[in-house]
Amino acid sequence: MGGPCVPKPSERIKVVVLGGGTGLSTLLRGLKKLPVDITAIVTVADDGGSSGRLREDYDIPPPGDVRNVIAALSDVEPLVEAMFQYRFNHSKDLEGHSLGNLMLAALTAITGDFGHAVSEMSRVLNINGKVLPAANQVVTLHAVYEDGSIVTGESKIPLVDKPIRSVMITPEDVQPLPEAIQAIKKADLIVIGPGSLYTSILPNLLVPEIQQAIRESDALRVYMCNLMTQAGETEAYKASHHLQAIINHTGPDIIDVVLASDYDLPDQIVDMYSEEHAAPVVVDVEKIETLGIEVIQKDIAVIRDGSVRHNAEKVALWLVYEALSNKK
């Protein structure tokens, strides 16, 4: 196969990415370099740290994940992005707040609408794409554990050392922004993840209209499998366990392909992660295929500063130039 052909402007691929946390931001930094139209739909279930304090004080959706995605897609001077991401650490009143979170809270208070505030901030930072919160209101995440106990609050869920049976959001009938549904309907490619399974990925998929739009979409629907398990959420999970959890919450026929890493991590990195009760996610291909999902394994992992991350450039190139061309 020869090198990829850059699509003409009229052929730009429409990509919708759903998730939250650093995994989503990392992927978007790779995608924004390619000739694609990006829409990022970002979870709004966070209730910890600066986001949680602003959520409680102003009764607004938490801005943290949205802020990180705006920064990832921004096309401004590095100093401006650094200012937007700056976190105050030497003030009793501002301790822990980032400037971007405060700006989004201020814009929401001025406009009376979080979605509009995100849109205006995206314009100010000249982002390459569109950022949409999964809901335009406060959403609360709850986890039900295998012993039947329930914990409320996204930040508290990973701290409970028990297997999670399921998660749910309230209000259950939360409405997404119409732009999010339109983006999903028009998408050529829908990417779910990477990110924390129960606290970043599933909160988006639990919004009823978002889930329905993805199920009815003709786009190629790709799940980006996490590279490592996560303490408090997915300890001992294989790739099939991640997918089964999504199916349990959404029903089948919502994912076509899973993209996973085939990189064998060095022993010292594995040992380091084991101290944090994390391990490489085992890709159990045969079990995944019984779920009706195609498995693609690629060299898409990289070690940076002692941490395992997705190689955003490699992932983006595969998504844009290989995934759709291989769609059946």
SEBA-950805 format. One line per 8 residues: number of its first residue (from 1); for each residue x, y negated, z negated of C-alpha. Coordinates in steps of 0.5 Angstrom, whole numbers, plus 500, padded with zeros to 3 digits. Layout:
N
NUM	X:Y:Z; ... .
This chain:
328
1	500:500:500; 503:493:502; 503:487:497; 496:484:495; 493:479:500; 491:472:497; 484:471:498; 481:465:502 .
9	478:460:498; 471:463:500; 473:470:498; 475:468:491; 473:473:486; 468:472:480; 470:475:474; 467:475:467 .
17	471:477:461; 467:478:454; 471:478:448; 474:474:442; 481:474:438; 488:474:441; 487:479:446; 482:475:450 .
25	486:469:450; 492:473:452; 488:476:458; 486:470:461; 493:466:461; 494:472:466; 488:471:470; 488:464:471 .
33	494:464:475; 490:468:480; 485:465:485; 479:467:481; 473:464:478; 473:465:471; 468:465:466; 469:467:459 .
41	464:469:454; 466:468:447; 464:472:441; 461:467:435; 461:472:429; 467:469:426; 466:467:418; 473:466:416 .
49	478:461:415; 477:454:418; 472:457:423; 468:459:417; 468:453:413; 466:449:419; 460:454:420; 458:453:413 .
57	459:446:412; 456:444:419; 451:450:421; 455:451:427; 457:457:431; 465:458:429; 469:454:434; 476:458:433 .
65	475:464:438; 472:459:443; 478:454:441; 483:459:443; 480:461:450; 480:453:452; 487:453:450; 489:459:454 .
73	485:456:460; 487:449:459; 491:446:465; 494:440:461; 501:438:458; 504:443:453; 504:437:448; 497:436:449 .
81	495:444:448; 500:444:442; 496:438:439; 489:441:440; 492:448:437; 495:444:431; 493:447:424; 494:442:418 .
89	498:445:412; 500:439:408; 493:436:406; 488:439:401; 482:437:405; 484:439:411; 488:445:409; 488:451:414 .
97	483:447:419; 486:446:427; 485:440:430; 481:443:436; 476:446:431; 475:439:428; 474:436:435; 469:441:437 .
105	465:440:430; 465:433:431; 463:434:439; 457:438:436; 455:433:431; 455:428:436; 452:431:442; 447:436:437 .
113	449:442:441; 455:447:441; 455:449:448; 455:442:450; 461:441:446; 464:446:449; 463:444:456; 465:437:454 .
121	472:439:451; 473:444:457; 473:438:461; 477:434:457; 483:439:457; 482:441:464; 481:448:464; 481:453:469 .
129	474:456:469; 468:456:464; 468:458:457; 461:460:454; 459:462:447; 456:468:447; 450:464:443; 449:457:442 .
137	447:458:434; 450:461:428; 450:469:428; 451:473:422; 455:480:423; 453:486:419; 457:493:418; 453:499:416 .
145	458:504:414; 458:512:414; 456:512:406; 450:508:408; 453:501:405; 452:495:408; 457:489:408; 455:482:411 .
153	460:477:414; 465:479:420; 471:477:416; 469:482:410; 468:488:415; 475:490:416; 477:489:409; 472:495:407 .
161	476:502:407; 471:506:410; 469:509:416; 464:504:420; 458:507:423; 455:501:426; 454:494:427; 448:489:428 .
169	447:482:428; 442:477:426; 438:474:428; 437:480:433; 433:476:438; 439:471:439; 439:468:446; 445:467:450 .
177	446:461:454; 443:461:461; 449:460:464; 452:466:461; 447:470:464; 447:467:471; 455:468:471; 454:476:469 .
185	449:476:475; 454:473:480; 460:477:478; 464:481:482; 468:484:476; 466:484:469; 472:485:463; 470:487:456 .
193	476:486:452; 481:487:449; 479:485:442; 477:488:435; 472:493:437; 467:492:432; 468:484:430; 470:482:437 .
201	467:486:442; 460:489:440; 458:482:437; 457:480:445; 454:486:447; 449:486:441; 446:480:444; 440:483:448 .
209	440:479:454; 447:479:455; 447:487:454; 441:488:459; 445:483:465; 451:487:464; 447:494:465; 444:491:471 .
217	450:488:474; 453:491:481; 460:488:479; 465:493:477; 465:494:469; 472:495:466; 473:496:459; 480:494:457 .
225	482:499:451; 486:497:445; 493:499:445; 493:500:438; 488:502:432; 486:497:427; 486:498:420; 479:497:417 .
233	476:498:424; 478:504:428; 483:508:424; 485:514:428; 480:512:434; 482:515:440; 480:512:447; 474:516:447 .
241	472:514:440; 472:506:442; 468:508:448; 463:512:444; 462:507:439; 460:502:445; 455:507:448; 452:508:441 .
249	450:501:441; 448:499:448; 446:506:451; 450:509:457; 451:506:464; 455:499:461; 462:501:463; 465:504:470 .
257	472:504:468; 477:504:462; 484:501:463; 489:504:458; 496:504:457; 501:510:459; 507:506:455; 510:511:450 .
265	512:506:445; 519:506:441; 519:510:435; 521:504:431; 515:500:433; 510:506:432; 513:507:425; 513:499:423 .
273	505:499:425; 504:505:421; 506:501:415; 500:497:417; 495:503:418; 495:502:425; 498:507:431; 498:508:439 .
281	491:509:441; 491:516:444; 488:516:451; 484:523:451; 482:523:459; 478:529:459; 473:527:453; 472:520:457 .
289	471:523:463; 465:527:460; 462:520:458; 462:519:466; 467:513:465; 473:513:470; 480:513:467; 486:509:469 .
297	492:509:466; 498:504:468; 504:501:465; 501:495:462; 504:494:455; 510:490:453; 513:489:446; 514:481:444 .
305	517:479:437; 516:486:435; 509:486:436; 505:490:442; 501:486:447; 498:487:454; 502:485:459; 497:479:462 .
313	500:479:468; 500:486:470; 493:487:467; 491:481:471; 494:483:478; 491:490:477; 484:487:476; 484:483:482 .
321	488:486:487; 487:494:485; 480:495:481; 475:492:486; 479:495:492; 478:502:489; 471:501:487; 467:507:490 .
